[in-house]
Amino acid sequence: MLGELTLPRSSSEIGRAIGRWHVRVQHAVAACALIGVAFLCAIILTRDVYLGSDSANDYAHVWYISQQIFHHGRLPLHIPNLESGDALTLPYAIVPWLIAAVPYAIFGDRAVTVTMLAGFALYGYAATRARPVLRDPRLLAIIYVNTFLIEGLVSFQMAFIWACVFFFLFVEAVDARRWPLAAAFAVLAVTSHPFAGATAVGAYAAFAVVRRPRDVVPLGGAILVAAIVLLPYAFYIHTTPAVDSTKRADLLGTLRWITRYRGAVIVLPIVVSGFAPAFRTMFLVVFAAMALMFAQRFESKKVDAVGLTNTSHPFYGEFIASPQFDRNLRYRVLEPNDWEDGAYQLVRHGAVLTQEFFDQSQFRRWWNTQEQYQCFLGAKHVDVVLLERSYPWKFSQNEDVRLRELEQQGKAHVLYTGRDPEGRGPQVKAYDVRAARQDGARLSDCKL
C-alpha cells in the first residue's frame, strides 16, 4: 500500500533535526562545564586557608582588620607586623576585605575563602547584568572556562576578581545612564584593584563616549566625582613601600603582564556578548579551543594548582613556642609564594616581618656579592632570616648560599632548626644576621 510507505524526510527536516541535536549537545557541554567550575569551587571551599600565590596576603589583612575592629574598635592605616610596620592596611581590596572581616570574627579563615568564592560567583552575575545576552548557558560557560579567570580563582586573586565585579556593574550603570551609580562603582572598582580597575573604567568610559557622544558631559561628571573621591586614596597607596622599592622597568613589566593575561578576564564577556550569534554557532569549537589552552597551561605548570591538591599545615608552632622566638626582632621569611601560610602564622603570633606579601616586597633575586646582600639586610633592618627547605626548590636563587657563607665566616649563626617530622632534613633554619647586616644602608645603596 503506497499510503503506508514511510517517505524519506526532506533535507530541511533533516537539517532542523540536526540543528536541534546540535543545540542539545551545546547545552549539555555548557552544563557540564559550569558544573565542573562549581566542583572546583567546592574543593576550594573545603580549605580553611587555601594555598595560592596571592592568598596569604588576603588572609593576613582580613585577620588584622577584623582584630582591630572587633577587639580594639579602630582601623589603623598601617599594619605593624608587615614591612617593619610600614605596610598599608588597605592597599587594595577595600570592600572584599571589609566584607570578610565581619564574619571572620566568628568563622575565622574560612570567611576569607567564602569571600573569594563569592567574588567569583558575582563575576558571572555582574557580567550578565552588564550584558544580559550572557544569560545563555553556552555564553556563560565560555566566560567561566576562560583559563585566565580560572587561574585567577586558583591563585586567589581576590582583589582583581572583585574589581571585575564592580567594573561590570559600572558598565551596567553607564549603559543605563545612572550616573551616581556609575561614579560609585568606578570608585569601588579602583579601590579593589587600582591598576586593573582604573584601566577598565577609563577604557569603557572612552568607549561609551564614542558610542554615545551626547553622554560626554554626564559621564565626564561621574568620572570627575569618582576621581575626587579617589584622590586621598591615591596619595595613600602611593606611600606603600613596594612602590619605592620597585624599579620602573619592573613595575611596567608587571603591568604589561597584568594587561595581557588579566585583561582577557575583563574583555572576554564584552567580546562574547558583542558577537553572541557567532559564539552560539561556534560554541563547541570555541569551548574545545579554550579547554586545550587551559590543558596546555596546566601541563606547563603555569596554573597554580597547589591549593587544590595540598592542605595548609604551617609548621612554625614549635619555633613560636621556643625561647628563640622574639617578637622584638624583625624576620625575613623565605618560602614559596604559594606556601606562605608560614608567614601568615608568624604574623598572627606577633612576629614583625620585613616584607609584605607582594612579590615586589619579597626581593627574591640573585645576590651578586655578599656585600650587596649585607647591604640589603641592613636597608630592610633584618634581624633573622627564616629559610625554608623548599624555598631554593621553587626559586633558583642563591640566598641560601649567601647565608651559609655568612655562617662560615662567623657573621651569622643558626639560632633555631626546625626538623621535618618525616626525617628529610631541616624544615626551616633561622639565621641570626644582625652581625652581618650593614646598618644605616638604604636600598638605593645596594645596587639592586
Secondary structure, 3 states (H helix, E strand, C coil): CHHHCCCCCCHHHHHHHHHHHHHHHHHHHHHHHHHHHHHHHHHHHCCCCCCCCCHHHHHHHHHHHHHHHHHHCCCCCEECCCHHHCEECCCCCHHHHHHHHHHHHHHCCHHHHHHHHHHHHHHHHHHHHHCHHHHCHHHHHHHHCCHHHHHHHHCCCHHHHHHHHHHHHHHHHHHCCCHHHHHHHHHHHHHHCHHHHHHHHHHHHHHHHHHCHHHHHHHHHHHHHHHHHHHHHHHHHHCCHHHHCCCHHHHHHHHHHHHHHHHHHHHHHHHHHHCHHHHHHCHHHHHHHHHHHHHHHHHCCCCCCHHHHCCCCCCCHHHHHCCCCCCCCEEEEECCCCCCHHHHHHHHCCCEECCCCCHHHHCCCCCCCHHHHHHHHHHCCCCEEEEECCHHHHCCCCHHHHHHHHHHCCCCEEEEEEECCCCCCEEEEEEECCCCCCCCCCHHHCCC
